Amino acid sequence: MHVDREKKDMTGMTRRQVVQCGLFGAAGGSAVGASAAVLMLPEGISATAATPDVHGYESFLDRRGIPRIQPAGKFEPSFRDILGPFHVGGAPFRGKVTPPLEPGDLLVMRGRIWGFDTKRPVSGAVLDVWQADARGKYDMTDPKHPPKHTEFRNRIRLITDETGFYEYETIRPAAYRIGSGPLDFRPAHIHYMVQAQGYGKLITQMYFKGDQFNRTDRSASQSNLIIETQPVKTAHGTYDQGTFDLVLARG
């Protein structure tokens, strides 16, 4: 018998209704949810007001319902860039790119992954993020002294939340030399690889506004993914914050 599943408590509600009350509260849209919220609260205790979703995306839509994205501005599939030689698969899932006490200027990056077809955020997208350090060095720079495969430095993976949002902490990477000429440098950049069910894999890079090598770099000079960071002051110091949205095309 399955009587327990519908067994009523002292308020006269079934277990299923109790669960519904817990999930939806008095704002659940049903008389059962509203009465249950009142009956279950101790005397003298009122219900907590609903908390607005700080990751809500509706404010990012214009009057036509088109997402306003940064830094590209125009809503279109994001610029595809080179993979580069330093990608390593299997990085850990975490919210901090750099090791503890890594030298450099603190940077917090955040953004959303959008679907070009739906004009809605893509939840559950997997991001690979990797970069050079404050000296312009990757952990795989010296092939004669490679790090152990388990020692992932300055590279992580992330998963977007139900509103396509992601955020991570890192340090601002440096530009690095790629030739002998005075302008043979790659500008500071952070690599992204984004994969989501139903969409094509996106490989791209994020650049920083004001970098002197953006205009001479083959990739950066063609990209519209150049961000401008903003300083954020806290009681414990200042850090830079940047927004980087990406738009995926259907697979």
N, C-alpha and C positions, 0 to 999 in steps of 0.2 A: 504493500500500500504506500501511497505518497501523501498521506495526510499531513506529515511534518512540513512539507513545502508550503502548505497553505494554512498552517496552524496559526491561530490568531493570538496576539499578545493582549495585555490588559487594556490597551487603547482600542481594541476591536479591529486593529489592522492586521492584515496578513504580512508574512515576512517579505513578500514581494513588494507590498506597499511601503514597508519600512525602508527597503532598499531604494525605492523610487523617491521617497522623501529625502533620504540622504544624498541622492544624486541631484535632485532638482530643487529641494527646499520649497519654501512658500511661493517662489516664483516659477514653479514647475508647470504652471498652466493647467492644473487640475484641482478639483475640490479636495480630493484625497490628499494630494501633496500639501495643500495649504493647511488643512485641519491637522494633518499629522505633525507638521512643524510646530504648531501651537501645543499639541498634546504632549509631545516628547520633551519640550524644554522645561527645565526646572522652574519653579515659581519665582517670579521676579527677574528672570533672564529673558532678554529679547533676542530675536534673530540678528545675526551679523549682516550688515548691509552687503550687497553684492559688490565684489571687487572688479573694477574694469580690467579687461585684458590688456596688459601693457604691450603685448605683441600684436595687437589688432592691426589689420592691414587696410581696412576700409579708408583710412585717412590718406593712403598712398594713391588713391584713385582720383582721376580728374572728373569733370562733370560728365564725360562720355563713358566713364568706367575704365579708362585706360590707365594702367599703372604708371606713376611718375618715378622713374628709377634713377639712381645715382651710380656712377658718374656719367653714364652714357647719355642720359637725357632722353633720347629717342627710343621708343619701345620697339625693339627689333631683336632677333637672335644675336647674342653677344659675339663680339669680335673673337675669332679663333686665332690662337697664337701658337708658337713653337713649344714643343714639350721640353726641349733642352736635355742635356746629358745627365742631369743629376736626380732624376726621379727614382725613388725606391718604393716598391709596393709593400703593403702590409704594415704601414705605420700604425701606431696605437691610436685608439679613439680617446681624445682628451681635449680640454678647452684651453690649454696653454702650449704654444708652439715651442718655446725655448726652455732649456733646462733651468733649474733654480739659480738665481743670482747671475743670470747671463748679462754681460755688459751691453749697454745700449740704451737708446731712448724708448721708454715704454709706449707701446701702441696697442690700442684695443680696436679690433676690426669687427664690424657687424654688417648685416645685410640680409637680403632675401633672394631666394631662387624662385623665378617665375616661369610659368609655362606660356610660350608664345601663342599657342592655340587657344588656351582657356582664359588667358589674362588673369590667372589666379596663381597664388603661391603654390609651390611644389613641396609637399611634406615628404619626409623620408628620403630626401636626396642625400647622397653620400659625397662629401667633399674631401679630396686630398689637397692638403696645403703644405708647401715647402718653400724654403727660402735660404738665402745666405745670411751670415751673421753680420755684426756691426763692422767687421773688417772686410766684408765682401767674400768671405770664405764659406763654402759648403762643407758638410761633414764628409762628402765623397770627393773633395777637391784633389787630394793626393792619392793617386792609385797605388803608390808604393806602401802607403800606410792607411789602408781603409779601416773604418771603424767596424766593430762587430755588427752583424746584421740586426742584433737585438738592441743596439744602442742608437736609437733614432734621435738625432739632434736636429732641431729646427724643422721638424716635419710631423704632421698629425693628420688624422681623419676626423670628420665631424658628420653629424646627421642633422638635417633641418627639422625643426619642430612642426607642429600641426599647422602653423601659419607660414611655413617656408623660411623661418627665421634661423639665423646662426650667429654666433659671436665667439670670438677667441681673443686671447691675450698673446702678445708677442713683443718683439723689439723692431725698430725700424732697420731694415737691412741696408747695406752700403752698396754703392756701385763697385764694379770690379773690371780690371783690365782684360781685354781679349786680343790685344795686338800691341804693336810697338809704336804706333802713331799717337799723337797727343789727344786724339779724340776716340781712340780705340778702346772704349769702355762700354760695358752694358750698364744702363741706368739702374738705380735701385728698383727692385721689383719683387713681387710675391707670386709664386706659381699656384694655379688652381686647376684641378681636374674635378669635374662635376658629373655624376652619373645618377640617373633616376629612371625608374621603370617607365617605358613608353617614350622616352626621349633619347636623342642622340648624345653620345658622350661629348662634353665640352672641355677642351683644353685651352687655357688662356693664361694671361698674366695681368697683374695689377701694377700700375706705375704711379709715381708721385709727382704732383704738379710742382714745377719749379726746378726739377732735376735738369742740370745743364746738358745731360747726354740724351734726353728724350728725343730731341730733334735730329740727332745723328745716328740713332739706333734704328736698324732696319724694321724691327717689330714695333717699338714704341712710337715711332714717327707715323705709323699707320693706325694706331689704336685710339679708340675713344674711351678707353678704360683707365683714365688718369685721374686719380682722386686728389682732393685737397683735404688735409686733416685739420681738425679743430682742437685747440687745447681745452682740456677739462680740468678745472681746479677742484681739489678736494681738501679735506682737513689734513691729509697726510702727504700732499704733494700734487704735482700736475702730471697729466699724461695726455697723449694725443689720441684722438678718436677719428676713425674714418668709416664711411659707409660704402659698401661695394655690393651692388645688386647685379645678378646675372640672369639672362633670359635663355631658356633652353628651347631648341627647335625639336619638333617631333622626330622620333627615330625612323 
